[in-house]
Amino acid sequence: MADPQVRAIVRGLTQLTERAIKKITLDVTANLIGTTPVDTGWARANWVPSIGLPVEEDLSQASPTEQSASAAGARQQGALAGVAASYKLRMGSVFISNNVPYIVRLNEGSSSQAPAAFVQAAINKAVTQDIRGLK
């Protein structure tokens, strides 16, 4: 049987790690939403966090309209709330997916609204800020 002090330390580290993962997930998603170029809002609304496995939805036949973006945005907000409310380390990794067919082109700089590599910049910004905040 483990020492009660060791168990308390492990429990504290687990809780700290879970909070950090939740915060990084929420902040990366917020950064991605904020920096994704907008025409209809379809690409912006399809940053979807998930626990355990990435979202693998085929959006190649979906119509990128403001109405479909609104529905995707509601799903996005539900997924964010789910990660924030229920994530535990034992559940596995957290993913942030965007299955819009042209997301790679946007990240390569095809839109004048966002620089190339805006995805990497959004991730780096959140991780850097959140890690500094742990100190």
Backbone bond lengths (Angstrom), bond angles and torsions (degrees), N, CA, C in turn:
res aa  C-N    CA-C-N  psi(-1)  N-CA   C-N-CA  omega(-1)  CA-C   N-CA-C  phi
1 M - - - 1.451 - - 1.529 108.98 -
2 A 1.313 116.97 133.33 1.462 121.99 -176.68 1.524 110.93 -72.03
3 D 1.271 113.93 148.96 1.455 122.59 176.90 1.535 108.98 -59.31
4 P 1.339 119.23 136.84 1.471 121.30 179.55 1.530 112.92 -57.99
5 Q 1.311 116.69 -32.82 1.455 120.33 179.07 1.538 110.64 -68.10
6 V 1.333 116.44 -40.52 1.462 120.91 177.74 1.523 109.90 -65.23
7 R 1.323 117.00 -43.47 1.476 120.55 178.28 1.527 110.95 -60.06
8 A 1.331 116.55 -40.99 1.466 120.50 179.38 1.527 110.83 -64.57
9 I 1.318 116.87 -40.36 1.466 120.62 178.21 1.524 110.63 -64.75
10 V 1.324 117.03 -45.69 1.467 121.29 179.06 1.521 110.14 -61.93
11 R 1.324 117.41 -43.65 1.467 121.15 179.38 1.530 110.23 -61.49
12 G 1.333 116.78 -43.46 1.462 120.81 178.92 1.520 112.40 -63.86
13 L 1.334 116.90 -42.56 1.469 120.53 178.34 1.519 111.12 -66.11
14 T 1.314 116.89 -38.80 1.467 121.03 178.27 1.523 110.29 -62.47
15 Q 1.325 116.50 -46.09 1.463 120.36 -179.84 1.532 111.38 -64.28
16 L 1.325 116.78 -41.63 1.464 121.12 177.78 1.531 110.72 -61.73
17 T 1.319 116.50 -44.13 1.465 121.32 -179.95 1.523 110.66 -64.48
18 E 1.320 117.44 -43.50 1.469 120.58 178.63 1.524 110.91 -61.88
19 R 1.324 117.61 -43.05 1.477 120.40 177.92 1.520 110.89 -62.82
20 A 1.339 116.35 -41.77 1.470 119.89 -179.89 1.521 110.95 -64.12
21 I 1.318 117.68 -43.14 1.463 120.99 179.92 1.525 110.56 -64.11
22 K 1.315 117.24 -42.84 1.469 120.27 177.49 1.525 110.47 -60.49
23 K 1.334 116.30 -48.08 1.471 120.03 -177.66 1.519 111.24 -63.63
24 I 1.318 117.16 -44.74 1.462 119.75 179.23 1.523 110.18 -62.23
25 T 1.319 117.89 -42.56 1.466 121.23 179.16 1.527 110.79 -60.94
26 L 1.323 116.80 -47.16 1.461 120.22 -179.41 1.531 111.04 -65.65
27 D 1.322 116.76 -41.36 1.465 119.78 -178.64 1.528 112.40 -70.87
28 V 1.332 117.57 -40.99 1.471 119.49 176.76 1.526 109.41 -61.56
29 T 1.326 116.86 -45.83 1.469 120.32 -179.78 1.527 110.23 -61.14
30 A 1.324 117.47 -44.26 1.474 120.70 178.64 1.524 110.68 -61.58
31 N 1.330 117.47 -42.44 1.466 120.50 178.07 1.523 111.03 -63.24
32 L 1.319 116.61 -42.49 1.467 120.13 179.12 1.521 110.92 -63.50
33 I 1.313 116.47 -43.71 1.475 120.47 178.29 1.525 109.86 -61.44
34 G 1.314 116.25 -42.42 1.463 120.77 -177.18 1.511 115.20 -71.20
35 T 1.334 117.14 -24.54 1.467 119.27 -175.57 1.525 114.17 -108.57
36 T 1.324 117.94 -6.71 1.462 120.29 179.44 1.527 109.94 -71.30
37 P 1.327 117.59 128.98 1.468 120.50 178.04 1.533 111.18 -58.04
38 V 1.325 115.68 146.95 1.464 120.43 -175.78 1.522 111.62 -121.44
39 D 1.329 114.59 129.11 1.458 122.20 167.23 1.530 105.22 -119.24
40 T 1.324 115.42 -69.33 1.469 120.32 175.67 1.525 111.50 -98.98
41 G 1.320 117.78 -14.54 1.459 121.64 -175.22 1.517 113.25 93.41
42 W 1.334 116.24 -1.20 1.461 122.45 -176.36 1.530 111.97 -62.51
43 A 1.324 117.45 -48.62 1.469 120.18 -179.67 1.526 110.33 -65.44
44 R 1.303 117.06 -43.33 1.470 121.51 -179.45 1.534 110.98 -61.49
45 A 1.301 117.35 -39.85 1.467 121.51 -176.04 1.526 113.66 -77.13
46 N 1.325 117.01 -8.83 1.461 119.12 -175.43 1.529 114.66 -104.02
47 W 1.332 118.10 20.53 1.455 121.16 168.46 1.520 105.92 -83.39
48 V 1.333 116.43 106.12 1.462 120.79 -172.68 1.527 110.54 -121.71
49 P 1.336 117.06 115.82 1.461 119.23 175.70 1.531 110.39 -78.10
50 S 1.315 115.29 151.62 1.471 120.03 177.73 1.522 108.68 -151.37
51 I 1.303 114.85 159.77 1.461 121.75 -179.25 1.525 108.60 -111.44
52 G 1.322 116.58 132.17 1.464 121.47 174.36 1.511 114.13 94.41
53 L 1.312 117.42 -49.91 1.464 122.82 -179.10 1.527 109.23 -142.86
54 P 1.324 117.38 148.16 1.469 118.22 175.66 1.527 110.89 -70.00
55 V 1.309 116.33 152.13 1.466 121.47 174.04 1.521 107.10 -69.87
56 E 1.317 116.35 127.39 1.469 120.76 -179.54 1.518 109.38 -123.97
57 E 1.307 115.60 68.48 1.454 122.04 -178.73 1.526 108.97 -97.49
58 D 1.335 116.14 133.39 1.462 120.81 178.43 1.527 108.76 -82.78
59 L 1.317 115.98 107.47 1.466 121.21 -179.63 1.524 112.12 -104.48
60 S 1.327 116.50 10.86 1.460 119.64 -176.24 1.527 112.83 -64.23
61 Q 1.308 118.08 -26.37 1.466 121.05 -179.94 1.528 112.48 -102.08
62 A 1.325 117.10 -1.26 1.461 120.78 -178.36 1.523 110.38 -74.56
63 S 1.304 115.10 150.60 1.459 121.06 179.78 1.526 109.52 -95.20
64 P 1.328 117.45 118.04 1.468 120.68 -178.03 1.529 112.50 -79.61
65 T 1.310 116.70 76.35 1.454 121.80 179.06 1.525 109.31 -106.39
66 E 1.324 116.07 168.05 1.468 119.56 176.88 1.521 110.61 -62.93
67 Q 1.337 117.33 -34.39 1.465 120.81 179.29 1.532 110.84 -67.51
68 S 1.332 117.62 -44.64 1.463 119.79 178.83 1.525 110.12 -68.26
69 A 1.329 117.33 -32.58 1.467 120.53 176.63 1.523 110.51 -65.57
70 S 1.317 116.33 -37.42 1.461 120.36 178.60 1.534 110.78 -64.46
71 A 1.326 116.49 -43.29 1.476 120.50 178.21 1.524 110.61 -64.93
72 A 1.330 116.58 -41.23 1.465 120.39 178.30 1.523 110.13 -65.67
73 G 1.309 117.18 -37.27 1.464 121.10 177.95 1.515 112.21 -62.90
74 A 1.334 116.34 -37.58 1.471 120.16 176.91 1.528 110.21 -65.74
75 R 1.317 116.77 -40.62 1.471 121.20 177.50 1.522 109.98 -64.56
76 Q 1.319 115.87 -41.34 1.463 122.48 178.68 1.534 110.10 -59.03
77 Q 1.315 116.71 -47.23 1.463 120.59 -179.19 1.531 111.61 -64.45
78 G 1.322 116.45 -37.80 1.467 119.91 175.87 1.518 111.77 -64.03
79 A 1.324 116.61 -40.36 1.463 120.91 179.52 1.525 110.63 -66.94
80 L 1.323 117.11 -40.15 1.466 120.94 177.03 1.526 110.44 -62.21
81 A 1.317 116.35 -44.84 1.467 120.32 179.05 1.530 110.80 -62.82
82 G 1.329 116.63 -37.74 1.462 120.55 179.07 1.516 112.55 -63.73
83 V 1.322 116.75 -43.47 1.468 120.28 177.82 1.526 109.67 -64.84
84 A 1.317 116.56 -45.83 1.466 120.76 -177.74 1.525 111.67 -62.12
85 A 1.314 116.86 -37.92 1.464 120.64 -174.73 1.521 114.05 -85.19
86 S 1.326 117.80 -31.57 1.459 116.72 -167.00 1.521 116.84 -125.15
87 Y 1.330 119.64 -4.08 1.459 118.61 -174.62 1.528 112.08 -63.69
88 K 1.322 115.21 132.73 1.460 124.69 172.56 1.523 107.58 -133.76
89 L 1.322 117.64 147.19 1.469 121.83 -178.97 1.520 112.62 -52.89
90 R 1.314 116.88 -39.12 1.465 120.32 -177.41 1.535 112.79 -63.85
91 M 1.334 117.29 -12.98 1.459 121.79 -179.28 1.529 112.01 -81.24
92 G 1.315 117.20 -14.62 1.462 120.62 178.28 1.513 112.92 103.58
93 S 1.297 114.57 -161.26 1.469 122.17 -175.88 1.519 111.79 -73.40
94 V 1.317 114.43 159.28 1.464 121.86 173.17 1.526 107.12 -110.22
95 F 1.313 115.91 137.85 1.467 122.68 -178.80 1.523 109.03 -123.12
96 I 1.319 116.17 152.39 1.460 122.17 170.39 1.520 105.79 -126.24
97 S 1.315 116.00 113.08 1.466 121.56 -174.38 1.515 111.14 -111.97
98 N 1.319 114.69 153.39 1.461 121.80 169.56 1.518 106.14 -143.50
99 N 1.320 116.50 110.97 1.454 121.75 -175.21 1.527 113.88 -100.34
100 V 1.323 116.74 15.67 1.457 120.33 174.37 1.529 106.93 -64.00
101 P 1.326 117.99 129.12 1.468 120.27 -173.56 1.530 115.29 -56.84
102 Y 1.309 118.47 -26.47 1.459 121.09 -175.09 1.532 113.32 -102.63
103 I 1.339 118.26 11.82 1.466 120.26 -177.57 1.530 111.71 -62.65
104 V 1.320 117.99 -36.15 1.466 120.74 179.64 1.533 109.47 -65.10
105 R 1.338 116.78 -42.89 1.471 119.64 178.71 1.530 111.02 -62.34
106 L 1.331 116.03 -40.70 1.467 118.85 177.49 1.531 110.04 -60.68
107 N 1.328 116.25 -43.78 1.465 120.00 -179.25 1.532 112.05 -69.08
108 E 1.298 116.44 -21.31 1.472 120.50 176.55 1.528 111.94 -82.32
109 G 1.348 116.74 -4.18 1.460 120.22 175.22 1.510 115.28 102.01
110 S 1.336 118.41 21.44 1.464 120.18 -177.50 1.527 113.54 -71.56
111 S 1.314 118.23 -13.65 1.458 121.47 178.81 1.524 109.67 -109.76
112 S 1.315 115.78 140.24 1.468 119.46 176.80 1.528 111.43 -74.54
113 Q 1.332 117.14 -9.11 1.463 121.24 -178.59 1.526 113.66 -78.45
114 A 1.325 117.38 -19.71 1.468 120.16 -178.25 1.517 109.41 -145.00
115 P 1.307 116.09 143.81 1.467 118.70 179.45 1.524 111.03 -73.35
116 A 1.318 115.75 163.08 1.463 120.01 172.92 1.523 108.02 -60.45
117 A 1.317 115.59 148.65 1.476 123.54 178.21 1.524 112.29 67.87
118 F 1.334 118.06 28.76 1.459 119.64 177.28 1.523 111.38 -64.58
119 V 1.334 117.26 -27.89 1.466 120.21 177.97 1.530 109.92 -65.56
120 Q 1.307 116.76 -49.90 1.461 120.78 179.65 1.529 110.67 -60.96
121 A 1.329 117.17 -39.59 1.461 121.01 179.55 1.528 111.07 -64.83
122 A 1.326 117.07 -39.91 1.468 121.23 179.05 1.526 111.15 -64.23
123 I 1.317 116.13 -41.21 1.463 120.72 178.72 1.526 109.63 -66.73
124 N 1.315 116.65 -49.25 1.464 121.36 -178.27 1.524 111.46 -58.87
125 K 1.318 116.86 -43.61 1.460 121.03 -179.42 1.529 110.97 -59.82
126 A 1.313 117.44 -49.10 1.468 120.92 -178.18 1.520 111.33 -65.53
127 V 1.307 117.21 -46.97 1.463 120.42 -177.37 1.525 110.07 -62.94
128 T 1.308 117.31 -45.43 1.467 121.20 -179.21 1.524 110.66 -61.51
129 Q 1.319 117.70 -48.22 1.462 121.08 -179.44 1.524 111.75 -65.02
130 D 1.320 117.11 -42.45 1.462 120.58 -175.83 1.523 111.74 -71.91
131 I 1.310 118.04 -36.61 1.460 120.81 177.80 1.532 109.43 -66.69
132 R 1.330 117.08 -42.10 1.472 119.94 176.84 1.516 110.70 -60.65
133 G 1.328 116.79 -35.73 1.458 121.29 -179.24 1.513 114.28 -69.82
134 L 1.318 117.83 -15.37 1.461 121.45 179.90 1.526 112.08 -75.79
135 K 1.292 116.90 -19.98 1.471 120.25 -174.64 1.502 112.08 -68.27
